[in-house]
Amino acid sequence: MKNSESFLMFADCSAVYDGRARSTLARGNYLIIKKTDGSISIHGSTLITPRNYMGAGTNIVIAPDNIIANRKSEKLIITIYDILECYYPYDWSDSKIEISRTEAELVDKLIAGASTYFDGTIELIEREYRTDAGPIDLFVKTSTNTYLVEAKRARITLNACYQIRRYMDAYGLDAIPCVAGPGISDNAKKHCDSNSILYISVDFD
């Protein structure tokens, strides 16, 4: 086993960490993952987060009966009693996730088509407009009105209606509350109609 190799090892082991605190992992069967970036982690049979780990750039020394990982003032010692399985991935991909169809994209569409969605001449558009109740997705001021917009990437529900009302209360001035998204539930539409909330239909396509 080379220090530079990545591996997935299922082993009978225990671990001791010393650094920001001190912790111990009782002996048991755990999955140890070492990556080429110098990170190492120990996983149990439940939870996504590892039982313990050392991040990228760790100096890892592998011996027959232990793995010692040092990084700055931290040290992780994994004692290996028995290797049950070990796999060496030879062509491990490192592609980045491409995120799409986000609320930010919908806000972009609202801004790009502002003259279509909002009455009057556009005077000011501001993202993440701050209020005491939190940031509003979009603040739009035109020659005739001010709009506060809460955008959702999925169908608008009553929660979005209640949310924009909280923002309106925190804003404290005259404005038109709006919810924007690719669809709206029947209950939310009825709530909007009876509470003077403007629904703006905006989709990703």
PyRosetta script that sets phi, psi and omega in degrees:
from pyrosetta import init, pose_from_sequence

init()
pose = pose_from_sequence("MKNSESFLMFADCSAVYDGRARSTLARGNYLIIKKTDGSISIHGSTLITPRNYMGAGTNIVIAPDNIIANRKSEKLIITIYDILECYYPYDWSDSKIEISRTEAELVDKLIAGASTYFDGTIELIEREYRTDAGPIDLFVKTSTNTYLVEAKRARITLNACYQIRRYMDAYGLDAIPCVAGPGISDNAKKHCDSNSILYISVDFD")
pose.set_psi(1, 120.8)
pose.set_omega(1, -177.5)
pose.set_phi(2, -95.1)
pose.set_psi(2, 147.8)
pose.set_omega(2, -179.8)
pose.set_phi(3, -62.3)
pose.set_psi(3, -28.4)
pose.set_omega(3, -176.3)
pose.set_phi(4, -84.2)
pose.set_psi(4, -10.0)
pose.set_omega(4, -175.7)
pose.set_phi(5, -81.4)
pose.set_psi(5, 146.2)
pose.set_omega(5, 168.3)
pose.set_phi(6, -84.8)
pose.set_psi(6, 148.5)
pose.set_omega(6, 175.1)
pose.set_phi(7, -156.2)
pose.set_psi(7, 158.2)
pose.set_omega(7, 169.6)
pose.set_phi(8, -118.9)
pose.set_psi(8, 111.8)
pose.set_omega(8, -175.1)
pose.set_phi(9, -116.9)
pose.set_psi(9, 126.3)
pose.set_omega(9, 172.7)
pose.set_phi(10, -101.5)
pose.set_psi(10, 114.3)
pose.set_omega(10, -169.6)
pose.set_phi(11, -139.6)
pose.set_psi(11, 153.1)
pose.set_omega(11, 167.6)
pose.set_phi(12, -81.6)
pose.set_psi(12, 111.8)
pose.set_omega(12, -171.5)
pose.set_phi(13, -154.2)
pose.set_psi(13, 172.4)
pose.set_omega(13, 170.9)
pose.set_phi(14, -140.3)
pose.set_psi(14, 169.1)
pose.set_omega(14, -176.5)
pose.set_phi(15, -148.4)
pose.set_psi(15, 148.4)
pose.set_omega(15, 174.4)
pose.set_phi(16, -130.8)
pose.set_psi(16, 128.2)
pose.set_omega(16, 178.2)
pose.set_phi(17, -115.7)
pose.set_psi(17, 138.1)
pose.set_omega(17, 176.2)
pose.set_phi(18, -137.6)
pose.set_psi(18, 125.6)
pose.set_omega(18, -179.1)
pose.set_phi(19, 177.6)
pose.set_psi(19, -108.8)
pose.set_omega(19, 177.8)
pose.set_phi(20, -63.7)
pose.set_psi(20, -23.1)
pose.set_omega(20, 173.4)
pose.set_phi(21, -155.3)
pose.set_psi(21, -173.2)
pose.set_omega(21, 175.0)
pose.set_phi(22, -123.9)
pose.set_psi(22, 133.6)
pose.set_omega(22, 179.5)
pose.set_phi(23, -142.9)
pose.set_psi(23, 155.4)
pose.set_omega(23, 177.4)
pose.set_phi(24, -128.9)
pose.set_psi(24, 147.2)
pose.set_omega(24, 175.2)
pose.set_phi(25, -117.3)
pose.set_psi(25, 119.8)
pose.set_omega(25, -176.7)
pose.set_phi(26, -63.4)
pose.set_psi(26, 152.1)
pose.set_omega(26, -180.0)
pose.set_phi(27, -57.2)
pose.set_psi(27, 137.2)
pose.set_omega(27, 179.3)
pose.set_phi(28, 179.8)
pose.set_psi(28, -175.8)
pose.set_omega(28, 178.9)
pose.set_phi(29, -94.4)
pose.set_psi(29, 115.3)
pose.set_omega(29, -176.1)
pose.set_phi(30, -130.9)
pose.set_psi(30, 158.7)
pose.set_omega(30, 175.5)
pose.set_phi(31, -96.8)
pose.set_psi(31, 121.8)
pose.set_omega(31, 178.5)
pose.set_phi(32, -106.3)
pose.set_psi(32, 127.0)
pose.set_omega(32, 179.8)
pose.set_phi(33, -118.0)
pose.set_psi(33, 122.1)
pose.set_omega(33, 174.7)
pose.set_phi(34, -116.0)
pose.set_psi(34, 133.1)
pose.set_omega(34, -179.1)
pose.set_phi(35, -115.5)
pose.set_psi(35, 163.3)
pose.set_omega(35, -176.6)
pose.set_phi(36, -69.4)
pose.set_psi(36, -13.6)
pose.set_omega(36, 177.8)
pose.set_phi(37, -80.3)
pose.set_psi(37, 1.2)
pose.set_omega(37, 178.4)
pose.set_phi(38, 89.9)
pose.set_psi(38, 15.4)
pose.set_omega(38, 176.6)
pose.set_phi(39, -98.7)
pose.set_psi(39, 154.5)
pose.set_omega(39, 177.9)
pose.set_phi(40, -146.4)
pose.set_psi(40, 140.4)
pose.set_omega(40, -177.6)
pose.set_phi(41, -143.1)
pose.set_psi(41, 153.2)
pose.set_omega(41, -180.0)
pose.set_phi(42, -119.5)
pose.set_psi(42, 124.7)
pose.set_omega(42, -175.7)
pose.set_phi(43, -117.5)
pose.set_psi(43, 140.9)
pose.set_omega(43, 173.0)
pose.set_phi(44, -94.7)
pose.set_psi(44, -172.4)
pose.set_omega(44, -175.1)
pose.set_phi(45, -79.8)
pose.set_psi(45, -9.3)
pose.set_omega(45, 178.2)
pose.set_phi(46, -131.5)
pose.set_psi(46, 167.1)
pose.set_omega(46, 177.4)
pose.set_phi(47, 73.2)
pose.set_psi(47, 147.5)
pose.set_omega(47, 177.4)
pose.set_phi(48, -79.6)
pose.set_psi(48, -40.4)
pose.set_omega(48, -177.7)
pose.set_phi(49, -71.2)
pose.set_psi(49, 145.6)
pose.set_omega(49, 179.2)
pose.set_phi(50, -71.6)
pose.set_psi(50, 158.7)
pose.set_omega(50, 175.2)
pose.set_phi(51, -67.2)
pose.set_psi(51, -35.9)
pose.set_omega(51, 173.8)
pose.set_phi(52, -159.3)
pose.set_psi(52, 157.7)
pose.set_omega(52, -179.0)
pose.set_phi(53, -160.6)
pose.set_psi(53, 163.1)
pose.set_omega(53, 170.0)
pose.set_phi(54, -130.0)
pose.set_psi(54, 135.0)
pose.set_omega(54, -172.5)
pose.set_phi(55, -77.0)
pose.set_psi(55, -177.4)
pose.set_omega(55, -178.8)
pose.set_phi(56, -57.1)
pose.set_psi(56, 145.8)
pose.set_omega(56, 178.8)
pose.set_phi(57, 87.4)
pose.set_psi(57, 9.5)
pose.set_omega(57, 179.1)
pose.set_phi(58, -76.3)
pose.set_psi(58, 141.0)
pose.set_omega(58, 174.4)
pose.set_phi(59, -84.9)
pose.set_psi(59, 114.3)
pose.set_omega(59, -174.5)
pose.set_phi(60, -115.3)
pose.set_psi(60, 125.1)
pose.set_omega(60, 178.4)
pose.set_phi(61, -115.5)
pose.set_psi(61, 125.2)
pose.set_omega(61, -175.8)
pose.set_phi(62, -109.7)
pose.set_psi(62, 123.9)
pose.set_omega(62, 176.8)
pose.set_phi(63, -119.9)
pose.set_psi(63, 169.7)
pose.set_omega(63, -178.3)
pose.set_phi(64, -57.7)
pose.set_psi(64, -33.7)
pose.set_omega(64, -174.6)
pose.set_phi(65, -116.8)
pose.set_psi(65, 5.2)
pose.set_omega(65, 176.5)
pose.set_phi(66, -161.2)
pose.set_psi(66, 165.2)
pose.set_omega(66, 172.7)
pose.set_phi(67, -127.4)
pose.set_psi(67, 124.8)
pose.set_omega(67, -178.7)
pose.set_phi(68, -115.0)
pose.set_psi(68, 122.7)
pose.set_omega(68, -178.7)
pose.set_phi(69, -117.4)
pose.set_psi(69, 123.0)
pose.set_omega(69, 179.9)
pose.set_phi(70, -119.7)
pose.set_psi(70, 134.4)
pose.set_omega(70, 176.3)
pose.set_phi(71, -150.3)
pose.set_psi(71, 111.1)
pose.set_omega(71, -176.9)
pose.set_phi(72, 54.4)
pose.set_psi(72, -118.8)
pose.set_omega(72, -177.6)
pose.set_phi(73, -98.6)
pose.set_psi(73, 17.6)
pose.set_omega(73, -178.5)
pose.set_phi(74, -110.8)
pose.set_psi(74, 147.1)
pose.set_omega(74, 176.3)
pose.set_phi(75, -142.5)
pose.set_psi(75, 134.5)
pose.set_omega(75, 175.5)
pose.set_phi(76, -123.7)
pose.set_psi(76, 122.1)
pose.set_omega(76, 177.7)
pose.set_phi(77, -113.4)
pose.set_psi(77, 117.8)
pose.set_omega(77, 177.6)
pose.set_phi(78, -105.8)
pose.set_psi(78, 116.5)
pose.set_omega(78, 178.3)
pose.set_phi(79, -91.5)
pose.set_psi(79, 124.0)
pose.set_omega(79, -177.2)
pose.set_phi(80, -100.6)
pose.set_psi(80, 119.1)
pose.set_omega(80, 177.2)
pose.set_phi(81, -94.4)
pose.set_psi(81, -34.5)
pose.set_omega(81, 179.4)
pose.set_phi(82, -161.8)
pose.set_psi(82, 132.9)
pose.set_omega(82, 174.9)
pose.set_phi(83, -90.8)
pose.set_psi(83, 114.4)
pose.set_omega(83, -177.3)
pose.set_phi(84, -84.7)
pose.set_psi(84, -41.5)
pose.set_omega(84, 176.4)
pose.set_phi(85, -150.1)
pose.set_psi(85, 150.2)
pose.set_omega(85, 175.3)
pose.set_phi(86, -149.1)
pose.set_psi(86, 131.2)
pose.set_omega(86, -178.1)
pose.set_phi(87, -127.3)
pose.set_psi(87, 135.2)
pose.set_omega(87, 179.5)
pose.set_phi(88, -112.5)
pose.set_psi(88, 101.9)
pose.set_omega(88, 178.2)
pose.set_phi(89, -68.9)
pose.set_psi(89, 125.6)
pose.set_omega(89, -175.1)
pose.set_phi(90, -94.7)
pose.set_psi(90, -15.9)
pose.set_omega(90, -178.1)
pose.set_phi(91, -142.9)
pose.set_psi(91, 63.4)
pose.set_omega(91, -174.6)
pose.set_phi(92, -79.3)
pose.set_psi(92, 118.0)
pose.set_omega(92, -176.8)
pose.set_phi(93, -73.3)
pose.set_psi(93, 156.8)
pose.set_omega(93, -177.4)
pose.set_phi(94, -137.5)
pose.set_psi(94, 35.2)
pose.set_omega(94, 179.7)
pose.set_phi(95, -68.1)
pose.set_psi(95, 148.9)
pose.set_omega(95, 177.5)
pose.set_phi(96, -90.6)
pose.set_psi(96, 148.2)
pose.set_omega(96, 177.4)
pose.set_phi(97, -70.1)
pose.set_psi(97, 132.3)
pose.set_omega(97, 174.2)
pose.set_phi(98, -96.4)
pose.set_psi(98, 114.3)
pose.set_omega(98, -177.1)
pose.set_phi(99, -92.1)
pose.set_psi(99, 131.4)
pose.set_omega(99, -179.5)
pose.set_phi(100, -143.1)
pose.set_psi(100, 171.6)
pose.set_omega(100, 179.0)
pose.set_phi(101, 54.5)
pose.set_psi(101, 53.0)
pose.set_omega(101, 179.9)
pose.set_phi(102, -100.6)
pose.set_psi(102, 166.1)
pose.set_omega(102, 175.4)
pose.set_phi(103, -63.1)
pose.set_psi(103, -31.7)
pose.set_omega(103, 177.9)
pose.set_phi(104, -62.3)
pose.set_psi(104, -35.6)
pose.set_omega(104, 177.1)
pose.set_phi(105, -64.8)
pose.set_psi(105, -40.1)
pose.set_omega(105, 178.5)
pose.set_phi(106, -65.1)
pose.set_psi(106, -39.0)
pose.set_omega(106, 177.1)
pose.set_phi(107, -63.4)
pose.set_psi(107, -39.9)
pose.set_omega(107, 176.2)
pose.set_phi(108, -57.7)
pose.set_psi(108, -42.6)
pose.set_omega(108, -179.9)
pose.set_phi(109, -66.3)
pose.set_psi(109, -38.7)
pose.set_omega(109, 177.9)
pose.set_phi(110, -63.5)
pose.set_psi(110, -40.5)
pose.set_omega(110, 179.4)
pose.set_phi(111, -68.0)
pose.set_psi(111, -45.4)
pose.set_omega(111, -179.1)
pose.set_phi(112, -61.7)
pose.set_psi(112, -34.8)
pose.set_omega(112, -178.8)
pose.set_phi(113, -109.4)
pose.set_psi(113, 29.8)
pose.set_omega(113, -174.1)
pose.set_phi(114, -54.3)
pose.set_psi(114, -41.0)
pose.set_omega(114, -178.1)
pose.set_phi(115, -66.4)
pose.set_psi(115, -20.5)
pose.set_omega(115, 177.4)
pose.set_phi(116, -85.1)
pose.set_psi(116, -38.2)
pose.set_omega(116, -174.6)
pose.set_phi(117, -84.1)
pose.set_psi(117, -26.4)
pose.set_omega(117, -173.2)
pose.set_phi(118, -125.2)
pose.set_psi(118, 139.0)
pose.set_omega(118, -179.6)
pose.set_phi(119, -73.5)
pose.set_psi(119, 150.4)
pose.set_omega(119, 175.4)
pose.set_phi(120, 87.8)
pose.set_psi(120, 177.2)
pose.set_omega(120, 178.3)
pose.set_phi(121, -82.7)
pose.set_psi(121, 129.4)
pose.set_omega(121, -178.6)
pose.set_phi(122, -67.4)
pose.set_psi(122, 124.7)
pose.set_omega(122, 178.5)
pose.set_phi(123, -109.3)
pose.set_psi(123, -34.5)
pose.set_omega(123, -177.8)
pose.set_phi(124, -154.2)
pose.set_psi(124, 134.7)
pose.set_omega(124, 173.0)
pose.set_phi(125, -130.2)
pose.set_psi(125, 129.4)
pose.set_omega(125, -179.2)
pose.set_phi(126, -137.2)
pose.set_psi(126, 128.5)
pose.set_omega(126, 174.6)
pose.set_phi(127, -81.0)
pose.set_psi(127, 154.6)
pose.set_omega(127, 172.7)
pose.set_phi(128, 47.3)
pose.set_psi(128, 52.2)
pose.set_omega(128, -179.8)
pose.set_phi(129, -69.3)
pose.set_psi(129, 125.8)
pose.set_omega(129, -172.2)
pose.set_phi(130, -80.7)
pose.set_psi(130, 135.7)
pose.set_omega(130, 170.4)
pose.set_phi(131, -136.8)
pose.set_psi(131, 171.1)
pose.set_omega(131, 178.1)
pose.set_phi(132, -67.1)
pose.set_psi(132, -17.9)
pose.set_omega(132, 179.1)
pose.set_phi(133, -95.0)
pose.set_psi(133, 2.3)
pose.set_omega(133, -178.8)
pose.set_phi(134, 119.4)
pose.set_psi(134, 176.3)
pose.set_omega(134, -177.7)
pose.set_phi(135, -80.8)
pose.set_psi(135, 134.5)
pose.set_omega(135, 174.8)
pose.set_phi(136, -87.1)
pose.set_psi(136, 137.4)
pose.set_omega(136, -176.7)
pose.set_phi(137, -55.6)
pose.set_psi(137, -42.1)
pose.set_omega(137, -175.6)
pose.set_phi(138, -149.5)
pose.set_psi(138, 130.8)
pose.set_omega(138, 174.6)
pose.set_phi(139, -113.5)
pose.set_psi(139, 123.5)
pose.set_omega(139, -178.1)
pose.set_phi(140, -127.7)
pose.set_psi(140, 126.2)
pose.set_omega(140, 175.2)
pose.set_phi(141, -116.6)
pose.set_psi(141, 126.6)
pose.set_omega(141, 177.7)
pose.set_phi(142, -117.5)
pose.set_psi(142, -179.0)
pose.set_omega(142, 179.3)
pose.set_phi(143, -68.1)
pose.set_psi(143, -14.6)
pose.set_omega(143, -176.9)
pose.set_phi(144, -118.7)
pose.set_psi(144, -27.9)
pose.set_omega(144, -173.9)
pose.set_phi(145, -148.3)
pose.set_psi(145, 166.9)
pose.set_omega(145, 169.2)
pose.set_phi(146, -117.7)
pose.set_psi(146, 134.9)
pose.set_omega(146, -176.9)
pose.set_phi(147, -121.7)
pose.set_psi(147, 135.0)
pose.set_omega(147, 171.3)
pose.set_phi(148, -112.4)
pose.set_psi(148, 122.9)
pose.set_omega(148, -170.3)
pose.set_phi(149, -121.4)
pose.set_psi(149, 127.9)
pose.set_omega(149, 171.3)
pose.set_phi(150, -108.5)
pose.set_psi(150, 118.1)
pose.set_omega(150, -177.5)
pose.set_phi(151, -101.5)
pose.set_psi(151, 142.3)
pose.set_omega(151, 177.3)
pose.set_phi(152, -131.3)
pose.set_psi(152, 137.1)
pose.set_omega(152, -178.1)
pose.set_phi(153, -75.1)
pose.set_psi(153, -18.5)
pose.set_omega(153, 178.8)
pose.set_phi(154, -115.0)
pose.set_psi(154, -171.3)
pose.set_omega(154, -177.7)
pose.set_phi(155, -61.3)
pose.set_psi(155, 138.2)
pose.set_omega(155, 178.2)
pose.set_phi(156, -68.9)
pose.set_psi(156, 132.0)
pose.set_omega(156, 176.9)
pose.set_phi(157, -119.7)
pose.set_psi(157, 178.9)
pose.set_omega(157, 179.5)
pose.set_phi(158, -59.9)
pose.set_psi(158, -31.8)
pose.set_omega(158, 180.0)
pose.set_phi(159, -58.6)
pose.set_psi(159, -39.8)
pose.set_omega(159, 178.7)
pose.set_phi(160, -65.8)
pose.set_psi(160, -36.8)
pose.set_omega(160, 178.4)
pose.set_phi(161, -65.0)
pose.set_psi(161, -43.3)
pose.set_omega(161, 178.7)
pose.set_phi(162, -66.2)
pose.set_psi(162, -35.9)
pose.set_omega(162, -179.3)
pose.set_phi(163, -64.6)
pose.set_psi(163, -46.7)
pose.set_omega(163, -179.4)
pose.set_phi(164, -67.0)
pose.set_psi(164, -29.7)
pose.set_omega(164, 176.2)
pose.set_phi(165, -66.6)
pose.set_psi(165, -38.3)
pose.set_omega(165, 176.6)
pose.set_phi(166, -63.3)
pose.set_psi(166, -40.5)
pose.set_omega(166, 178.0)
pose.set_phi(167, -64.6)
pose.set_psi(167, -39.6)
pose.set_omega(167, 178.5)
pose.set_phi(168, -61.8)
pose.set_psi(168, -44.5)
pose.set_omega(168, 179.5)
pose.set_phi(169, -62.3)
pose.set_psi(169, -39.1)
pose.set_omega(169, 179.7)
pose.set_phi(170, -72.2)
pose.set_psi(170, -32.9)
pose.set_omega(170, 179.9)
pose.set_phi(171, -66.2)
pose.set_psi(171, -44.4)
pose.set_omega(171, 171.2)
pose.set_phi(172, 76.8)
pose.set_psi(172, 3.4)
pose.set_omega(172, 179.6)
pose.set_phi(173, -124.1)
pose.set_psi(173, 167.8)
pose.set_omega(173, 179.2)
pose.set_phi(174, -64.5)
pose.set_psi(174, 129.2)
pose.set_omega(174, 177.5)
pose.set_phi(175, -163.0)
pose.set_psi(175, 164.2)
pose.set_omega(175, 176.5)
pose.set_phi(176, -101.4)
pose.set_psi(176, 116.6)
pose.set_omega(176, 177.9)
pose.set_phi(177, -75.8)
pose.set_psi(177, 137.7)
pose.set_omega(177, -177.4)
pose.set_phi(178, -134.3)
pose.set_psi(178, 144.6)
pose.set_omega(178, 167.7)
pose.set_phi(179, -120.8)
pose.set_psi(179, 137.3)
pose.set_omega(179, -175.3)
pose.set_phi(180, -130.5)
pose.set_psi(180, 135.8)
pose.set_omega(180, 179.1)
pose.set_phi(181, -178.6)
pose.set_psi(181, 177.9)
pose.set_omega(181, -176.1)
pose.set_phi(182, -78.7)
pose.set_psi(182, -3.1)
pose.set_omega(182, 179.7)
pose.set_phi(183, -173.7)
pose.set_psi(183, 170.8)
pose.set_omega(183, -179.8)
pose.set_phi(184, -147.9)
pose.set_psi(184, 139.7)
pose.set_omega(184, 179.0)
pose.set_phi(185, -72.4)
pose.set_psi(185, 158.8)
pose.set_omega(185, -179.8)
pose.set_phi(186, -60.0)
pose.set_psi(186, -43.8)
pose.set_omega(186, -179.8)
pose.set_phi(187, -63.4)
pose.set_psi(187, -41.1)
pose.set_omega(187, 179.6)
pose.set_phi(188, -66.6)
pose.set_psi(188, -39.6)
pose.set_omega(188, 179.2)
pose.set_phi(189, -63.8)
pose.set_psi(189, -42.2)
pose.set_omega(189, 177.8)
pose.set_phi(190, -62.8)
pose.set_psi(190, -40.7)
pose.set_omega(190, 179.4)
pose.set_phi(191, -64.3)
pose.set_psi(191, -43.4)
pose.set_omega(191, 178.9)
pose.set_phi(192, -60.8)
pose.set_psi(192, -46.1)
pose.set_omega(192, -177.2)
pose.set_phi(193, -63.4)
pose.set_psi(193, -36.1)
pose.set_omega(193, -176.8)
pose.set_phi(194, -89.5)
pose.set_psi(194, -7.4)
pose.set_omega(194, -178.6)
pose.set_phi(195, -124.3)
pose.set_psi(195, 18.4)
pose.set_omega(195, 175.5)
pose.set_phi(196, 56.9)
pose.set_psi(196, 39.9)
pose.set_omega(196, 173.9)
pose.set_phi(197, -102.3)
pose.set_psi(197, 126.8)
pose.set_omega(197, -178.6)
pose.set_phi(198, -82.9)
pose.set_psi(198, 126.0)
pose.set_omega(198, 173.7)
pose.set_phi(199, -95.5)
pose.set_psi(199, 126.9)
pose.set_omega(199, 178.1)
pose.set_phi(200, -111.3)
pose.set_psi(200, 119.0)
pose.set_omega(200, 178.7)
pose.set_phi(201, -83.6)
pose.set_psi(201, 115.5)
pose.set_omega(201, 178.4)
pose.set_phi(202, -140.7)
pose.set_psi(202, 131.3)
pose.set_omega(202, -175.7)
pose.set_phi(203, -120.8)
pose.set_psi(203, 170.5)
pose.set_omega(203, -179.5)
pose.set_phi(204, -77.8)
pose.set_psi(204, -28.0)
pose.set_omega(204, -175.3)
pose.set_phi(205, -86.4)
pose.dump_pdb("model.pdb")
